[in-house]
């Protein structure tokens, strides 16, 4: 794309990151939530939404959601509630999803992170809320039918929703990488993107530079790699700018990303909030959290990757490259700190670790 067009239009991105929580059972049922079982092995009458069954909230999932909220500097709701999000899809056995709409467990927040050149940015969050996952459709090539696996249905998720404040695919990828590090440091999600434990939807729009009004957004669904996220955003930016330059209207829709061809394609027109007919979940009471309980969760938080990155540069005099590499995983960062307690040769210790 020419510099003239990139100077004319501004990319605007908001992300919705879904992290499967590492609880041993599902959000509202005792079914196992482990990955890799035979299809439909981890299902029960609650998962399948049989009449007369009642959900029961998994408090370990609440603990994990609050950990993430505290790490992201969110306001933790002392009262939150659950809602039914109604839509029909083959992998949604109840015909609705239990989520949080009006009263999410975490409100606002911010996530600071660094780009490869060392510049620091932060993304403002709108919310983090709890919800259950849907099942999985399996499309076999050459077959007229698809199979459905309900093992994943009901698995505990947190959805991390940003404000539309991201301005490039590089920023989006760096932010998602920081979220992945956070959930792994907090030990609330394994971060295995190829298995779908961490995946991302991108809301992409463009507008004329200098204007405040947002353009019509297009949602690109279920990207499970950093490369796919960056490529999908870049493709959408160019596609939408091309449409505007031709005088055509951008349709607010949901699109999928083809990783092989590196393009997006339309799935369905975008639903509005009223299409989901949200209403309070009648089978779950509001969730009340005490100050003492929130403080106990906060006291258990480990040192976080952004803070360790700063420490390794300031206290140990490491280059940004070393600090970034050594804080990629909690285990490596912890080992390096233990090593630095035994020697003042911090750069040599870093070289030894990285080698």
VOSE-699304 format. One line per 10 residues: their letters; for each residue x, y, z of C-alpha. Coordinates in nm, 2 decimals, m for minus. Last residue first. Example, Ala and Ser with C-alpha at 12.3 -4.5 7.8 and 13.67 -1.06 7.14 Angstrom:
! residues 2
SA> 1.37:m0.11:0.71; 1.23:m0.45:0.78
END
This chain:
! residues 355
XXXXXXXXXX> 2.35:m2.03:2.56; 2.08:m1.79:2.70; 2.16:m1.89:3.06; 2.54:m1.86:3.01; 2.51:m1.52:2.84; 2.28:m1.40:3.12; 2.52:m1.52:3.39; 2.80:m1.34:3.21; 2.59:m1.02:3.20; 2.51:m1.05:3.57
XXXXXXXXXX> 2.86:m1.11:3.70; 2.76:m1.02:4.05; 2.72:m1.38:4.15; 2.52:m1.62:4.37; 2.20:m1.41:4.40; 2.22:m1.36:4.03; 2.17:m1.73:3.97; 1.85:m1.73:4.17; 1.73:m1.44:3.96; 1.81:m1.63:3.65
XXXXXXXXXX> 1.63:m1.94:3.76; 1.31:m1.74:3.84; 1.33:m1.57:3.50; 1.37:m1.91:3.32; 1.08:m2.06:3.51; 0.85:m1.76:3.46; 0.89:m1.77:3.08; 0.97:m1.50:2.83; 1.15:m1.30:3.10; 1.50:m1.41:3.01
XXXXXXXXXX> 1.45:m1.33:2.64; 1.32:m0.98:2.70; 1.59:m0.90:2.95; 1.86:m1.03:2.72; 1.74:m0.82:2.42; 1.68:m0.51:2.64; 2.05:m0.52:2.74; 2.12:m0.62:3.10; 2.24:m0.38:3.37; 2.14:m0.61:3.66
XXXXXXXXXX> 1.93:m0.37:3.86; 1.79:m0.14:3.59; 1.77:m0.38:3.29; 1.68:m0.70:3.48; 1.44:m0.50:3.70; 1.25:m0.35:3.40; 1.20:m0.69:3.25; 1.10:m0.83:3.59; 0.83:m0.57:3.62; 0.69:m0.64:3.28
XXXXXXXXXX> 0.70:m1.02:3.34; 0.51:m1.02:3.67; 0.65:m1.10:4.02; 0.41:m1.36:4.16; 0.06:m1.29:4.29; m0.02:m1.46:4.62; m0.09:m1.14:4.82; m0.34:m1.02:4.56; m0.55:m1.34:4.61; m0.56:m1.28:4.99
XXXXXXXXXX> m0.64:m0.91:4.93; m0.94:m1.02:4.71; m1.06:m1.25:4.99; m1.03:m0.99:5.26; m1.21:m0.73:5.05; m1.50:m0.97:5.01; m1.64:m1.10:4.68; m2.01:m1.13:4.61; m2.13:m1.33:4.31; m2.49:m1.28:4.21
XXXXXXXXXX> m2.72:m1.59:4.22; m2.70:m1.85:3.94; m3.01:m2.03:3.80; m3.19:m1.73:3.66; m2.90:m1.61:3.44; m2.98:m1.25:3.38; m3.09:m1.16:3.02; m2.91:m1.10:2.70; m3.12:m1.13:2.39; m2.82:m1.20:2.16
XXXXXXXXXX> m2.96:m1.00:1.87; m2.99:m0.70:2.11; m2.61:m0.68:2.12; m2.58:m0.65:1.74; m2.48:m0.94:1.52; m2.23:m0.89:1.24; m2.32:m1.03:0.91; m2.20:m1.38:0.86; m1.89:m1.58:0.76; m1.72:m1.34:0.52
XXXXXXXXXX> m1.36:m1.43:0.41; m1.02:m1.31:0.53; m0.69:m1.36:0.35; m0.35:m1.51:0.40; m0.40:m1.80:0.15; m0.27:m2.06:0.39; m0.38:m1.88:0.71; m0.74:m1.84:0.59; m0.89:m1.59:0.84; m1.26:m1.59:0.92
XXXXXXXXXX> m1.50:m1.30:0.90; m1.78:m1.15:1.11; m1.96:m0.86:0.96; m2.01:m0.48:0.96; m2.02:m0.42:0.58; m1.78:m0.15:0.45; m1.95:0.06:0.19; m1.79:0.12:m0.15; m1.64:0.45:m0.28; m1.36:0.27:m0.45
XXXXXXXXXX> m1.11:0.43:m0.21; m1.33:0.31:0.08; m1.32:m0.05:m0.05; m0.94:m0.04:m0.09; m0.90:0.10:0.26; m1.11:m0.19:0.39; m0.91:m0.45:0.21; m0.57:m0.30:0.31; m0.66:m0.28:0.68; m0.82:m0.63:0.67
XXXXXXXXXX> m0.51:m0.78:0.52; m0.28:m0.62:0.78; m0.51:m0.73:1.07; m0.53:m1.09:0.94; m0.15:m1.10:0.89; m0.07:m0.98:1.24; m0.32:m1.22:1.40; m0.21:m1.51:1.19; 0.15:m1.46:1.28; 0.08:m1.44:1.65
XXXXXXXXXX> m0.11:m1.77:1.65; m0.45:m1.89:1.74; m0.69:m1.66:1.55; m1.05:m1.73:1.64; m1.26:m1.47:1.46; m1.20:m1.16:1.25; m1.46:m0.90:1.35; m1.52:m0.61:1.11; m1.58:m0.27:1.25; m1.76:0.02:1.08
XXXXXXXXXX> m1.55:0.33:1.11; m1.48:0.51:1.44; m1.55:0.88:1.46; m1.26:1.08:1.60; m1.12:1.22:1.27; m0.76:1.33:1.22; m0.66:1.04:1.00; m0.96:0.91:0.80; m1.10:0.60:0.95; m1.03:0.22:0.95
XXXXXXXXXX> m1.19:m0.07:1.13; m1.07:m0.40:1.28; m1.22:m0.60:1.57; m0.98:m0.88:1.63; m1.08:m1.21:1.79; m0.80:m1.40:1.98; m0.71:m1.74:2.10; m0.54:m1.89:2.40; m0.61:m2.25:2.51; m0.69:m2.32:2.14
XXXXXXXXXX> m0.46:m2.62:2.11; m0.22:m2.43:1.88; m0.23:m2.14:2.12; m0.09:m2.33:2.42; m0.11:m2.05:2.68; m0.12:m2.29:2.97; m0.38:m2.08:3.15; m0.41:m1.97:3.52; m0.04:m2.01:3.62; 0.00:m1.64:3.69
XXXXXXXXXX> 0.32:m1.64:3.49; 0.14:m1.83:3.21; m0.15:m1.59:3.21; 0.08:m1.29:3.20; 0.31:m1.43:2.93; 0.02:m1.49:2.70; m0.12:m1.14:2.77; 0.22:m1.00:2.68; 0.23:m1.19:2.35; m0.12:m1.06:2.28
XXXXXXXXXX> 0.00:m0.70:2.33; 0.31:m0.75:2.11; 0.09:m0.90:1.83; m0.16:m0.61:1.85; 0.11:m0.35:1.86; 0.28:m0.50:1.55; m0.06:m0.51:1.37; m0.09:m0.14:1.42; m0.30:0.12:1.59; m0.44:m0.04:1.90
XXXXXXXXXX> m0.68:0.18:2.10; m1.02:0.02:2.03; m1.07:m0.06:2.41; m0.96:m0.41:2.50; m1.16:m0.71:2.60; m1.00:m0.99:2.80; m1.24:m1.29:2.79; m1.18:m1.54:3.08; m1.28:m1.89:3.00; m1.40:m2.20:3.20
XXXXXXXXXX> m1.48:m2.50:2.98; m1.85:m2.55:2.94; m1.83:m2.70:2.59; m1.47:m2.82:2.53; m1.56:m3.19:2.54; m1.87:m3.12:2.32; m1.72:m3.25:2.00; m1.93:m3.19:1.68; m1.89:m3.37:1.35; m1.95:m3.20:1.01
XXXXXXXXXX> m2.15:m3.33:0.72; m2.11:m3.31:0.34; m1.76:m3.47:0.36; m1.48:m3.39:0.11; m1.25:m3.25:0.38; m1.37:m3.32:0.73; m1.51:m3.03:0.93; m1.48:m3.08:1.30; m1.70:m2.85:1.51; m1.59:m2.77:1.86
XXXXXXXXXX> m1.78:m2.70:2.18; m1.85:m2.36:2.33; m1.66:m2.20:2.61; m1.81:m2.08:2.94; m1.78:m1.72:3.06; m1.59:m1.50:3.30; m1.52:m1.14:3.23; m1.23:m0.90:3.18; m1.32:m0.55:3.10; m1.26:m0.24:2.89
XXXXXXXXXX> m0.89:m0.27:2.88; m0.64:0.01:2.79; m0.34:m0.10:2.60; 0.00:0.03:2.70; 0.31:0.12:2.50; 0.69:0.11:2.57; 0.95:0.16:2.30; 1.23:m0.10:2.32; 1.26:m0.15:1.94; 1.09:m0.49:1.97
XXXXXXXXXX> 0.78:m0.34:2.13; 0.74:m0.32:2.50; 0.43:m0.38:2.72; 0.19:m0.21:2.96; m0.15:m0.37:3.01; m0.43:m0.15:3.15; m0.74:m0.20:3.35; m1.11:m0.13:3.31; m1.36:m0.35:3.50; m1.31:m0.71:3.63
XXXXXXXXXX> m1.59:m0.95:3.74; m1.83:m0.83:3.48; m2.17:m0.68:3.57; m2.39:m0.61:3.27; m2.27:m0.89:3.04; m2.11:m1.19:3.21; m2.14:m1.52:3.04; m2.35:m1.83:3.03; m2.39:m1.93:2.66; m2.73:m2.01:2.50
XXXXXXXXXX> m2.88:m2.29:2.29; m2.79:m2.54:2.56; m2.57:m2.75:2.33; m2.36:m2.47:2.17; m2.15:m2.66:1.91; m2.44:m2.66:1.66; m2.50:m2.28:1.68; m2.81:m2.10:1.80; m2.78:m1.78:1.99; m2.87:m1.66:2.33
XXXXXXXXXX> m2.63:m1.49:2.57; m2.75:m1.58:2.92; m2.62:m1.36:3.20; m2.40:m1.39:3.51; m2.34:m1.15:3.80; m2.08:m0.94:3.97; m2.06:m0.78:4.31; m1.73:m0.67:4.47; m1.61:m0.60:4.12; m1.24:m0.59:4.09
XXXXXXXXXX> m1.11:m0.27:3.94; m0.85:m0.37:3.68; m0.47:m0.32:3.73; m0.39:m0.59:3.47; m0.23:m0.82:3.73; m0.53:m0.76:3.96; m0.77:m0.86:3.69; m0.57:m1.17:3.60; m0.56:m1.29:3.96; m0.94:m1.21:3.99
XXXXXXXXXX> m1.01:m1.43:3.69; m0.80:m1.71:3.84; m0.98:m1.70:4.18; m1.32:m1.70:4.00; m1.21:m2.01:3.80; m1.12:m2.18:4.13; m1.47:m2.09:4.25; m1.64:m2.32:4.00; m2.00:m2.20:3.98; m2.28:m2.46:4.00
XXXXXXXXXX> m2.51:m2.49:3.70; m2.85:m2.66:3.74; m3.01:m2.95:3.55; m3.39:m2.97:3.52; m3.39:m3.01:3.14; m3.07:m3.13:2.99; m2.82:m2.86:2.90; m2.55:m3.09:2.74; m2.28:m2.97:2.98; m2.52:m3.02:3.28
XXXXXXXXXX> m2.62:m3.37:3.16; m2.26:m3.46:3.14; m1.97:m3.44:2.89; m1.60:m3.52:2.90; m1.58:m3.81:2.66; m1.75:m3.63:2.37; m1.46:m3.68:2.14; m1.17:m3.89:2.29; m0.96:m3.68:2.52; m0.70:m3.44:2.41
XXXXXXXXXX> m0.74:m3.14:2.64; m0.84:m3.15:3.00; m1.17:m2.99:3.12; m1.30:m3.28:3.33; m1.68:m3.27:3.39; m1.78:m3.14:3.73; m2.01:m2.87:3.59; m2.05:m2.49:3.59; m1.70:m2.36:3.49; m1.56:m2.69:3.39
XXXXXXXXXX> m1.33:m2.91:3.59; m0.95:m2.94:3.65; m0.91:m2.56:3.62; m0.65:m2.43:3.39; m0.85:m2.14:3.26; m0.91:m2.12:2.88; m0.80:m1.77:2.77; m1.01:m1.58:2.52; m0.87:m1.25:2.39; m1.10:m0.99:2.25
XXXXXXXXXX> m0.90:m0.73:2.06; m0.97:m0.38:1.95; m0.81:m0.24:1.64; m0.81:0.10:1.46; m0.61:0.16:1.15; m0.57:0.52:1.03; m0.63:0.63:0.67; m0.47:0.91:0.47; m0.10:0.87:0.56; m0.13:0.50:0.49
XXXXX> m0.30:0.59:0.15; m0.02:0.83:0.04; 0.25:0.59:0.17; 0.13:0.34:m0.09; 0.00:0.00:0.00
END
